[in-house]
Amino acid sequence: MEVKADSRKFHEIECDALVVAVFEGEKPEEGALAEINKRSNGVITSLIETGEFTGKSGESAYVHNPGDMKARRLLLVGAGKREEFTTDSVRKLAGTAARALRGKKARSFAFLRRSQLSIGEGAQAATEGALISLFDPDKYHTSDKTESRLEAMILAAPDADLDEVKRAIERGRIIAEATNFAREVINEPANVMTPAELARRAEEVAKDYGLELDVLDEARMKDLGMGSLMGVAQGSAEPAKLIVLTYSPKAQSSETIAIVGKGVTFDTGGISIKPSDGMEKMKYDMAGGATTIGAMRAIAQLKPSVNVIGIVPAVENMPGGRAQRPGDVVRAMTGKTIEVINTDAEGRLILADAVAYARKLGATKIVDLATLTGAVSVALGDVYVAVLGTDQAWIDQVLAAGKKAGEKIWQLPLDKEYREQIKSEIADIKNVGGRKAGTITGAYFIREFVEDTPWAHLDIASTAWNENGKPHLAVGPTGVCLRTLVNLVCE
Protein backbone atom coordinates (compact mmCIF):
# COMPACT_ATOMS: atom_id res chain seq x y z
CA MET A 1 0.00 0.00 0.00
CA GLU A 2 1.26 3.46 -0.91
CA VAL A 3 1.26 6.09 1.83
CA LYS A 4 1.28 9.73 0.83
CA ALA A 5 0.68 13.14 2.36
CA ASP A 6 -1.88 15.77 1.34
CA SER A 7 -2.09 19.27 2.81
CA ARG A 8 -5.46 20.13 1.24
CA LYS A 9 -8.67 20.44 3.22
CA PHE A 10 -10.17 17.06 4.07
CA HIS A 11 -13.26 17.61 1.94
CA GLU A 12 -11.14 18.18 -1.17
CA ILE A 13 -9.44 14.79 -1.02
CA GLU A 14 -10.97 12.19 -3.29
CA CYS A 15 -10.89 8.70 -1.79
CA ASP A 16 -13.12 5.77 -0.88
CA ALA A 17 -13.29 6.74 2.79
CA LEU A 18 -12.34 9.54 5.15
CA VAL A 19 -11.22 8.22 8.56
CA VAL A 20 -11.85 10.51 11.52
CA ALA A 21 -10.89 9.83 15.14
CA VAL A 22 -13.45 11.03 17.70
CA PHE A 23 -12.56 11.33 21.38
CA GLU A 24 -14.76 9.93 24.12
CA GLY A 25 -17.45 12.43 25.06
CA GLU A 26 -16.45 14.82 22.27
CA LYS A 27 -19.18 16.89 20.61
CA PRO A 28 -18.91 18.23 17.06
CA GLU A 29 -18.93 21.84 18.17
CA GLU A 30 -15.71 23.26 16.73
CA GLY A 31 -12.83 22.65 14.36
CA ALA A 32 -12.68 19.90 11.78
CA LEU A 33 -15.23 17.72 13.56
CA ALA A 34 -17.82 20.49 13.44
CA GLU A 35 -17.15 21.03 9.75
CA ILE A 36 -17.44 17.30 9.02
CA ASN A 37 -20.70 17.23 10.94
CA LYS A 38 -22.03 20.18 8.96
CA ARG A 39 -20.98 18.75 5.60
CA SER A 40 -22.52 15.38 6.46
CA ASN A 41 -25.85 16.97 7.46
CA GLY A 42 -25.40 16.36 11.19
CA VAL A 43 -24.64 12.65 11.01
CA ILE A 44 -22.10 12.82 13.86
CA THR A 45 -24.54 14.63 16.13
CA SER A 46 -27.18 12.03 15.31
CA LEU A 47 -24.87 9.09 16.09
CA ILE A 48 -23.82 10.62 19.41
CA GLU A 49 -27.32 11.62 20.51
CA THR A 50 -28.72 8.16 19.86
CA GLY A 51 -25.83 6.57 21.77
CA GLU A 52 -24.79 4.60 18.72
CA PHE A 53 -21.31 6.13 18.88
CA THR A 54 -19.60 7.59 21.96
CA GLY A 55 -15.96 7.80 20.95
CA LYS A 56 -14.83 5.02 23.29
CA SER A 57 -11.79 3.07 22.18
CA GLY A 58 -12.81 0.19 19.90
CA GLU A 59 -16.01 1.80 18.63
CA SER A 60 -16.60 2.67 14.99
CA ALA A 61 -19.35 3.93 12.71
CA TYR A 62 -19.41 3.61 8.93
CA VAL A 63 -21.42 6.14 6.96
CA HIS A 64 -22.26 5.91 3.25
CA ASN A 65 -22.53 9.01 1.05
CA PRO A 66 -21.50 11.44 3.81
CA GLY A 67 -22.46 14.59 1.94
CA ASP A 68 -20.49 17.62 0.82
CA MET A 69 -17.04 16.02 0.54
CA LYS A 70 -15.18 14.04 -2.11
CA ALA A 71 -14.75 10.99 0.12
CA ARG A 72 -17.41 8.41 -0.72
CA ARG A 73 -17.63 7.05 2.82
CA LEU A 74 -16.98 8.30 6.35
CA LEU A 75 -15.43 6.02 9.01
CA LEU A 76 -15.59 7.34 12.57
CA VAL A 77 -13.23 5.56 14.96
CA GLY A 78 -13.32 5.87 18.74
CA ALA A 79 -10.09 7.39 20.08
CA GLY A 80 -10.81 6.97 23.78
CA LYS A 81 -10.02 9.63 26.38
CA ARG A 82 -8.22 12.64 24.96
CA GLU A 83 -5.81 12.82 27.91
CA GLU A 84 -4.72 9.22 27.29
CA PHE A 85 -4.10 9.70 23.57
CA THR A 86 -0.53 8.88 22.43
CA THR A 87 1.37 8.17 19.23
CA ASP A 88 0.60 4.50 19.84
CA SER A 89 -3.09 5.43 19.78
CA VAL A 90 -2.49 6.83 16.28
CA ARG A 91 -0.76 3.58 15.31
CA LYS A 92 -3.68 1.46 16.48
CA LEU A 93 -6.33 3.75 14.97
CA ALA A 94 -4.64 3.70 11.57
CA GLY A 95 -4.29 -0.09 11.75
CA THR A 96 -7.91 -0.56 12.79
CA ALA A 97 -9.08 1.67 9.96
CA ALA A 98 -6.95 -0.08 7.36
CA ARG A 99 -8.13 -3.56 8.31
CA ALA A 100 -11.77 -2.49 8.53
CA LEU A 101 -11.75 -0.68 5.19
CA ARG A 102 -9.98 -3.50 3.40
CA GLY A 103 -12.87 -5.68 4.53
CA LYS A 104 -15.26 -3.08 3.04
CA LYS A 105 -13.53 -3.38 -0.36
CA ALA A 106 -12.09 0.12 -0.14
CA ARG A 107 -9.01 0.85 -2.23
CA SER A 108 -8.02 4.20 -0.74
CA PHE A 109 -8.66 6.19 2.40
CA ALA A 110 -7.66 9.48 3.95
CA PHE A 111 -6.62 9.58 7.61
CA LEU A 112 -7.32 12.97 9.16
CA ARG A 113 -4.93 14.39 11.73
CA ARG A 114 -6.93 15.28 14.84
CA SER A 115 -4.47 15.66 17.73
CA GLN A 116 -1.80 18.05 18.93
CA LEU A 117 0.90 15.39 18.76
CA SER A 118 4.01 16.09 16.71
CA ILE A 119 3.09 15.93 13.03
CA GLY A 120 6.20 13.88 12.28
CA GLU A 121 5.65 11.34 15.06
CA GLY A 122 1.98 11.08 14.18
CA ALA A 123 2.65 10.51 10.48
CA GLN A 124 5.26 7.84 11.24
CA ALA A 125 2.95 6.07 13.69
CA ALA A 126 0.01 6.13 11.28
CA THR A 127 2.19 4.70 8.52
CA GLU A 128 3.49 1.94 10.76
CA GLY A 129 0.05 1.09 12.09
CA ALA A 130 -1.61 0.84 8.69
CA LEU A 131 1.13 -1.18 6.99
CA ILE A 132 1.65 -3.55 9.93
CA SER A 133 -2.11 -4.14 10.19
CA LEU A 134 -2.35 -5.47 6.64
CA PHE A 135 -0.16 -8.51 7.28
CA ASP A 136 -2.08 -11.80 7.53
CA PRO A 137 -0.64 -15.28 8.23
CA ASP A 138 -2.55 -16.98 5.38
CA LYS A 139 0.37 -17.45 2.97
CA TYR A 140 -0.35 -21.12 2.35
CA HIS A 141 -4.09 -20.81 1.66
CA THR A 142 -4.74 -22.22 -1.81
CA SER A 143 -8.29 -20.94 -2.21
CA ASP A 144 -8.93 -17.77 -4.18
CA LYS A 145 -8.69 -14.68 -2.03
CA THR A 146 -11.53 -12.33 -2.84
CA GLU A 147 -10.61 -9.69 -0.27
CA SER A 148 -9.79 -6.37 -1.92
CA ARG A 149 -6.39 -4.81 -1.70
CA LEU A 150 -5.92 -1.38 -0.22
CA GLU A 151 -3.83 0.66 -2.60
CA ALA A 152 -3.35 4.00 -0.84
CA MET A 153 -3.53 5.75 2.49
CA ILE A 154 -3.51 9.55 2.37
CA LEU A 155 -2.38 11.38 5.49
CA ALA A 156 -4.59 14.46 5.53
CA ALA A 157 -2.65 17.16 7.34
CA PRO A 158 -3.98 20.58 6.28
CA ASP A 159 -1.31 23.27 6.11
CA ALA A 160 1.41 20.91 7.37
CA ASP A 161 5.04 20.93 6.24
CA LEU A 162 4.81 18.24 3.58
CA ASP A 163 8.56 17.60 3.55
CA GLU A 164 8.48 16.76 7.27
CA VAL A 165 5.47 14.50 6.78
CA LYS A 166 7.10 12.72 3.84
CA ARG A 167 10.26 12.04 5.88
CA ALA A 168 8.15 10.61 8.67
CA ILE A 169 6.19 8.45 6.23
CA GLU A 170 9.43 7.06 4.79
CA ARG A 171 10.78 6.17 8.23
CA GLY A 172 7.48 4.55 9.14
CA ARG A 173 7.45 2.59 5.89
CA ILE A 174 10.97 1.27 6.47
CA ILE A 175 10.15 0.12 10.00
CA ALA A 176 6.76 -1.36 9.09
CA GLU A 177 8.11 -3.30 6.13
CA ALA A 178 10.96 -4.64 8.28
CA THR A 179 8.42 -5.70 10.90
CA ASN A 180 6.29 -7.50 8.34
CA PHE A 181 9.43 -9.15 6.95
CA ALA A 182 10.19 -10.51 10.42
CA ARG A 183 6.58 -11.65 10.86
CA GLU A 184 6.64 -13.47 7.52
CA VAL A 185 9.83 -15.30 8.51
CA ILE A 186 8.43 -16.21 11.95
CA ASN A 187 5.22 -17.47 10.37
CA GLU A 188 6.96 -19.95 8.06
CA PRO A 189 6.54 -23.62 9.02
CA ALA A 190 9.63 -25.33 10.39
CA ASN A 191 9.94 -27.62 7.36
CA VAL A 192 10.58 -24.44 5.37
CA MET A 193 12.36 -22.23 7.90
CA THR A 194 15.37 -24.35 8.79
CA PRO A 195 18.61 -22.80 10.11
CA ALA A 196 19.99 -22.89 6.55
CA GLU A 197 16.89 -21.12 5.18
CA LEU A 198 17.08 -18.49 7.92
CA ALA A 199 20.68 -17.86 6.86
CA ARG A 200 19.55 -17.59 3.24
CA ARG A 201 16.93 -14.96 4.17
CA ALA A 202 19.65 -13.04 6.01
CA GLU A 203 21.81 -13.27 2.89
CA GLU A 204 19.02 -11.69 0.83
CA VAL A 205 18.72 -8.84 3.35
CA ALA A 206 22.48 -8.28 3.31
CA LYS A 207 22.56 -8.19 -0.49
CA ASP A 208 19.53 -5.91 -0.84
CA TYR A 209 20.47 -3.40 1.87
CA GLY A 210 24.27 -3.32 1.83
CA LEU A 211 25.11 -5.24 5.00
CA GLU A 212 28.11 -7.48 5.54
CA LEU A 213 27.24 -11.12 6.13
CA ASP A 214 29.17 -13.94 7.75
CA VAL A 215 27.55 -17.33 8.35
CA LEU A 216 29.54 -19.63 10.61
CA ASP A 217 29.06 -23.34 9.92
CA GLU A 218 29.39 -26.09 12.50
CA ALA A 219 33.08 -26.63 11.81
CA ARG A 220 33.91 -23.00 12.58
CA MET A 221 31.71 -23.02 15.67
CA LYS A 222 33.46 -26.13 16.96
CA ASP A 223 36.85 -24.51 16.33
CA LEU A 224 35.69 -21.54 18.44
CA GLY A 225 34.67 -23.88 21.25
CA MET A 226 30.92 -23.20 21.07
CA GLY A 227 29.99 -26.38 22.90
CA SER A 228 26.91 -24.83 24.49
CA LEU A 229 25.36 -23.97 21.12
CA MET A 230 26.47 -27.18 19.43
CA GLY A 231 25.06 -29.30 22.24
CA VAL A 232 21.57 -28.07 21.37
CA ALA A 233 22.09 -28.62 17.65
CA GLN A 234 23.48 -32.16 17.83
CA GLY A 235 20.07 -33.86 18.01
CA SER A 236 18.95 -32.53 14.64
CA ALA A 237 19.76 -33.55 11.08
CA GLU A 238 19.66 -29.83 10.20
CA PRO A 239 23.09 -28.25 10.68
CA ALA A 240 23.36 -25.20 12.93
CA LYS A 241 24.27 -21.76 11.61
CA LEU A 242 25.56 -18.67 13.37
CA ILE A 243 24.40 -15.69 11.30
CA VAL A 244 26.26 -12.39 11.63
CA LEU A 245 25.04 -9.21 9.88
CA THR A 246 27.17 -6.09 10.22
CA TYR A 247 26.28 -2.45 9.60
CA SER A 248 29.11 0.09 9.51
CA PRO A 249 28.45 3.86 9.27
CA LYS A 250 30.44 6.03 6.87
CA ALA A 251 32.19 7.81 9.73
CA GLN A 252 34.13 5.70 12.19
CA SER A 253 32.48 5.06 15.53
CA SER A 254 33.94 3.77 18.78
CA GLU A 255 30.57 2.27 19.75
CA THR A 256 29.39 -1.14 18.55
CA ILE A 257 25.92 -2.32 19.53
CA ALA A 258 25.23 -6.03 19.20
CA ILE A 259 21.66 -7.28 18.76
CA VAL A 260 21.51 -11.00 19.50
CA GLY A 261 18.34 -12.94 18.65
CA LYS A 262 17.45 -16.51 19.60
CA GLY A 263 16.96 -18.56 16.44
CA VAL A 264 15.52 -21.97 17.40
CA THR A 265 13.69 -22.75 14.17
CA PHE A 266 11.75 -25.53 15.88
CA ASP A 267 11.74 -26.51 19.53
CA THR A 268 10.49 -29.95 20.50
CA GLY A 269 12.14 -29.57 23.89
CA GLY A 270 14.69 -32.21 22.94
CA ILE A 271 14.87 -35.22 25.26
CA SER A 272 12.90 -33.14 27.80
CA ILE A 273 10.17 -33.20 25.20
CA LYS A 274 7.25 -30.79 25.31
CA PRO A 275 3.59 -31.87 25.46
CA SER A 276 2.06 -32.32 22.00
CA ASP A 277 -0.70 -29.78 22.66
CA GLY A 278 0.37 -26.52 21.01
CA MET A 279 3.79 -27.78 19.93
CA GLU A 280 3.07 -26.63 16.37
CA LYS A 281 3.56 -23.06 17.55
CA MET A 282 7.17 -23.83 18.41
CA LYS A 283 8.03 -22.72 14.89
CA TYR A 284 7.95 -19.23 16.42
CA ASP A 285 10.84 -19.98 18.78
CA MET A 286 13.09 -18.15 16.33
CA ALA A 287 11.13 -14.90 16.68
CA GLY A 288 14.09 -13.17 18.31
CA GLY A 289 16.35 -14.16 15.42
CA ALA A 290 13.88 -13.11 12.72
CA THR A 291 13.32 -9.80 14.51
CA THR A 292 17.07 -9.26 14.68
CA ILE A 293 17.39 -9.73 10.92
CA GLY A 294 14.39 -7.44 10.35
CA ALA A 295 15.86 -4.79 12.63
CA MET A 296 19.17 -4.93 10.74
CA ARG A 297 17.23 -4.45 7.49
CA ALA A 298 15.68 -1.24 8.88
CA ILE A 299 18.94 -0.05 10.46
CA ALA A 300 20.76 -0.42 7.14
CA GLN A 301 18.26 1.98 5.54
CA LEU A 302 18.08 4.49 8.40
CA LYS A 303 21.89 4.66 8.69
CA PRO A 304 22.67 5.45 12.34
CA SER A 305 26.11 6.73 13.33
CA VAL A 306 27.14 3.64 15.34
CA ASN A 307 28.37 0.19 14.35
CA VAL A 308 25.68 -2.47 14.69
CA ILE A 309 26.08 -6.25 14.65
CA GLY A 310 23.11 -8.59 14.38
CA ILE A 311 23.85 -12.12 15.57
CA VAL A 312 21.46 -15.07 15.25
CA PRO A 313 22.38 -18.53 16.57
CA ALA A 314 20.13 -20.76 14.46
CA VAL A 315 19.43 -24.37 15.47
CA GLU A 316 16.72 -26.99 15.71
CA ASN A 317 16.13 -28.60 19.12
CA MET A 318 15.23 -32.21 18.33
CA PRO A 319 15.19 -35.50 20.29
CA GLY A 320 17.32 -37.48 17.85
CA GLY A 321 19.64 -40.36 18.69
CA ARG A 322 22.54 -37.93 19.07
CA ALA A 323 20.62 -35.37 21.13
CA GLN A 324 22.12 -34.13 24.37
CA ARG A 325 20.68 -35.63 27.52
CA PRO A 326 19.67 -34.20 30.88
CA GLY A 327 22.79 -34.47 33.00
CA ASP A 328 25.24 -33.82 30.15
CA VAL A 329 27.98 -31.25 30.72
CA VAL A 330 28.99 -28.94 27.88
CA ARG A 331 31.73 -26.32 27.64
CA ALA A 332 30.84 -22.86 26.31
CA MET A 333 33.05 -20.63 24.18
CA THR A 334 34.24 -18.79 27.29
CA GLY A 335 35.46 -22.05 28.82
CA LYS A 336 32.68 -22.11 31.41
CA THR A 337 31.11 -25.54 31.95
CA ILE A 338 27.33 -26.06 31.99
CA GLU A 339 25.30 -28.90 33.42
CA VAL A 340 22.24 -29.43 31.22
CA ILE A 341 19.39 -30.19 33.60
CA ASN A 342 16.57 -29.62 31.11
CA THR A 343 17.11 -29.80 27.34
CA ASP A 344 14.01 -27.62 26.86
CA ALA A 345 15.93 -24.69 28.36
CA GLU A 346 17.90 -24.52 25.13
CA GLY A 347 17.57 -20.85 24.19
CA ARG A 348 19.91 -19.69 26.94
CA LEU A 349 22.44 -22.33 25.86
CA ILE A 350 22.72 -21.00 22.32
CA LEU A 351 22.62 -17.39 23.51
CA ALA A 352 25.54 -18.06 25.88
CA ASP A 353 27.89 -18.64 22.95
CA ALA A 354 26.25 -15.95 20.81
CA VAL A 355 26.72 -13.15 23.36
CA ALA A 356 30.28 -14.34 23.98
CA TYR A 357 30.90 -14.12 20.23
CA ALA A 358 29.43 -10.61 20.21
CA ARG A 359 32.04 -9.63 22.80
CA LYS A 360 34.75 -11.25 20.65
CA LEU A 361 33.61 -9.10 17.70
CA GLY A 362 34.05 -5.95 19.78
CA ALA A 363 30.54 -5.19 21.02
CA THR A 364 30.53 -2.34 23.53
CA LYS A 365 26.85 -2.88 24.36
CA ILE A 366 24.66 -5.96 23.91
CA VAL A 367 20.90 -6.41 23.75
CA ASP A 368 19.43 -9.85 23.22
CA LEU A 369 15.84 -10.85 22.60
CA ALA A 370 14.42 -14.30 22.92
CA THR A 371 11.28 -16.33 23.41
CA LEU A 372 13.09 -17.60 26.48
CA THR A 373 10.68 -18.58 29.23
CA GLY A 374 7.09 -19.59 29.78
CA ALA A 375 7.50 -17.99 33.18
CA VAL A 376 7.34 -14.51 31.66
CA SER A 377 3.73 -15.20 30.68
CA VAL A 378 2.91 -16.00 34.29
CA ALA A 379 4.65 -12.84 35.47
CA LEU A 380 3.49 -10.31 32.87
CA GLY A 381 0.88 -11.99 30.68
CA ASP A 382 0.82 -11.05 27.00
CA VAL A 383 0.95 -7.30 27.67
CA TYR A 384 4.54 -6.55 28.68
CA VAL A 385 7.95 -7.68 27.48
CA ALA A 386 10.36 -8.31 30.38
CA VAL A 387 13.74 -6.58 30.41
CA LEU A 388 16.64 -7.49 32.68
CA GLY A 389 20.29 -6.55 32.54
CA THR A 390 23.56 -5.53 34.08
CA ASP A 391 23.77 -1.82 33.29
CA GLN A 392 20.94 0.45 34.44
CA ALA A 393 21.79 3.26 32.04
CA TRP A 394 21.58 0.82 29.11
CA ILE A 395 18.33 -0.68 30.43
CA ASP A 396 16.90 2.84 30.76
CA GLN A 397 17.73 3.46 27.09
CA VAL A 398 15.90 0.27 26.15
CA LEU A 399 12.87 1.32 28.23
CA ALA A 400 12.85 4.78 26.65
CA ALA A 401 13.15 3.31 23.14
CA GLY A 402 10.23 0.98 23.89
CA LYS A 403 8.08 3.78 25.24
CA LYS A 404 8.65 5.84 22.12
CA ALA A 405 7.87 2.80 19.96
CA GLY A 406 4.61 2.13 21.80
CA GLU A 407 5.88 -1.24 23.04
CA LYS A 408 5.32 -2.04 26.71
CA ILE A 409 8.47 -3.21 28.53
CA TRP A 410 8.79 -3.88 32.26
CA GLN A 411 12.04 -4.28 34.17
CA LEU A 412 12.52 -7.30 36.44
CA PRO A 413 15.30 -7.56 39.04
CA LEU A 414 18.54 -9.46 38.53
CA ASP A 415 20.02 -9.46 42.02
CA LYS A 416 23.01 -11.69 42.73
CA GLU A 417 20.96 -13.84 45.13
CA TYR A 418 19.26 -15.42 42.11
CA ARG A 419 22.54 -16.99 41.04
CA GLU A 420 22.23 -19.45 43.91
CA GLN A 421 19.46 -21.18 41.95
CA ILE A 422 21.71 -22.01 39.00
CA LYS A 423 24.71 -23.34 40.91
CA SER A 424 25.73 -26.84 39.86
CA GLU A 425 27.50 -29.50 41.90
CA ILE A 426 29.30 -30.93 38.87
CA ALA A 427 29.88 -27.88 36.64
CA ASP A 428 30.29 -24.10 36.85
CA ILE A 429 26.59 -23.48 36.26
CA LYS A 430 23.40 -25.35 35.39
CA ASN A 431 20.87 -24.28 32.79
CA VAL A 432 17.73 -24.12 34.94
CA GLY A 433 17.08 -22.91 38.47
CA GLY A 434 13.79 -24.55 39.38
CA ARG A 435 10.23 -23.22 39.29
CA LYS A 436 10.83 -20.01 41.22
CA ALA A 437 11.67 -16.83 39.27
CA GLY A 438 12.12 -18.69 35.98
CA THR A 439 12.41 -15.57 33.83
CA ILE A 440 15.02 -14.10 36.16
CA THR A 441 17.16 -17.23 36.46
CA GLY A 442 17.02 -17.71 32.69
CA ALA A 443 18.36 -14.21 32.23
CA TYR A 444 20.95 -14.72 34.98
CA PHE A 445 22.30 -17.69 33.04
CA ILE A 446 22.96 -15.47 30.02
CA ARG A 447 24.48 -12.83 32.30
CA GLU A 448 27.29 -15.29 33.10
CA PHE A 449 28.57 -14.96 29.53
CA VAL A 450 28.40 -11.19 28.89
CA GLU A 451 30.88 -10.49 31.70
CA ASP A 452 31.44 -6.72 32.10
CA THR A 453 29.82 -5.59 28.81
CA PRO A 454 26.66 -3.49 29.32
CA TRP A 455 23.82 -5.89 28.49
CA ALA A 456 20.03 -5.97 28.38
CA HIS A 457 17.86 -9.03 27.84
CA LEU A 458 14.33 -8.91 26.39
CA ASP A 459 12.11 -11.92 27.07
CA ILE A 460 9.45 -11.87 24.36
CA ALA A 461 8.04 -15.37 24.90
CA SER A 462 4.52 -14.17 25.75
CA THR A 463 4.33 -11.25 23.31
CA ALA A 464 5.89 -12.59 20.09
CA TRP A 465 2.70 -14.38 19.08
CA ASN A 466 -0.80 -12.86 19.08
CA GLU A 467 -3.21 -15.61 20.09
CA ASN A 468 -6.37 -13.60 19.42
CA GLY A 469 -6.94 -11.22 16.53
CA LYS A 470 -7.18 -7.55 17.38
CA PRO A 471 -8.84 -4.81 15.33
CA HIS A 472 -5.40 -3.51 14.32
CA LEU A 473 -3.41 -6.78 14.28
CA ALA A 474 -3.91 -10.23 12.82
CA VAL A 475 -3.54 -13.49 14.73
CA GLY A 476 0.03 -14.76 14.59
CA PRO A 477 3.53 -13.30 14.83
CA THR A 478 3.78 -9.72 16.10
CA GLY A 479 7.36 -8.63 15.35
CA VAL A 480 7.46 -7.25 18.90
CA CYS A 481 10.49 -5.17 19.87
CA LEU A 482 11.66 -4.47 16.33
CA ARG A 483 10.54 -0.84 16.66
CA THR A 484 12.22 -0.69 20.06
CA LEU A 485 15.52 -1.96 18.67
CA VAL A 486 15.46 0.49 15.78
CA ASN A 487 14.76 3.40 18.15
CA LEU A 488 17.51 2.18 20.49
CA VAL A 489 20.10 2.20 17.74
CA CYS A 490 18.94 5.07 15.54
CA GLU A 491 18.01 7.80 18.05
Secondary structure as GFF3:
##gff-version 3
##sequence-region A 1 491
A	DSSP	beta_strand	2	6	.	.	.	ID=ss1
A	DSSP	three_ten_helix	10	12	.	.	.	ID=ss2
A	DSSP	beta_strand	17	22	.	.	.	ID=ss3
A	DSSP	alpha_helix	31	39	.	.	.	ID=ss4
A	DSSP	alpha_helix	43	49	.	.	.	ID=ss5
A	DSSP	beta_strand	60	64	.	.	.	ID=ss6
A	DSSP	beta_strand	73	78	.	.	.	ID=ss7
A	DSSP	three_ten_helix	82	84	.	.	.	ID=ss8
A	DSSP	alpha_helix	87	103	.	.	.	ID=ss9
A	DSSP	beta_strand	108	112	.	.	.	ID=ss10
A	DSSP	alpha_helix	119	133	.	.	.	ID=ss11
A	DSSP	beta_strand	152	156	.	.	.	ID=ss12
A	DSSP	alpha_helix	162	187	.	.	.	ID=ss13
A	DSSP	alpha_helix	195	209	.	.	.	ID=ss14
A	DSSP	beta_strand	212	216	.	.	.	ID=ss15
A	DSSP	alpha_helix	218	223	.	.	.	ID=ss16
A	DSSP	alpha_helix	227	233	.	.	.	ID=ss17
A	DSSP	beta_strand	241	247	.	.	.	ID=ss18
A	DSSP	beta_strand	256	261	.	.	.	ID=ss19
A	DSSP	beta_strand	263	267	.	.	.	ID=ss20
A	DSSP	three_ten_helix	279	286	.	.	.	ID=ss21
A	DSSP	alpha_helix	287	302	.	.	.	ID=ss22
A	DSSP	beta_strand	307	317	.	.	.	ID=ss23
A	DSSP	beta_strand	329	331	.	.	.	ID=ss24
A	DSSP	beta_strand	337	339	.	.	.	ID=ss25
A	DSSP	alpha_helix	347	360	.	.	.	ID=ss26
A	DSSP	beta_strand	365	370	.	.	.	ID=ss27
A	DSSP	alpha_helix	375	380	.	.	.	ID=ss28
A	DSSP	beta_strand	385	389	.	.	.	ID=ss29
A	DSSP	alpha_helix	392	405	.	.	.	ID=ss30
A	DSSP	beta_strand	409	411	.	.	.	ID=ss31
A	DSSP	three_ten_helix	416	422	.	.	.	ID=ss32
A	DSSP	beta_strand	429	430	.	.	.	ID=ss33
A	DSSP	alpha_helix	438	450	.	.	.	ID=ss34
A	DSSP	beta_strand	455	459	.	.	.	ID=ss35
A	DSSP	beta_strand	465	466	.	.	.	ID=ss36
A	DSSP	beta_strand	476	477	.	.	.	ID=ss37
A	DSSP	alpha_helix	482	490	.	.	.	ID=ss38
###
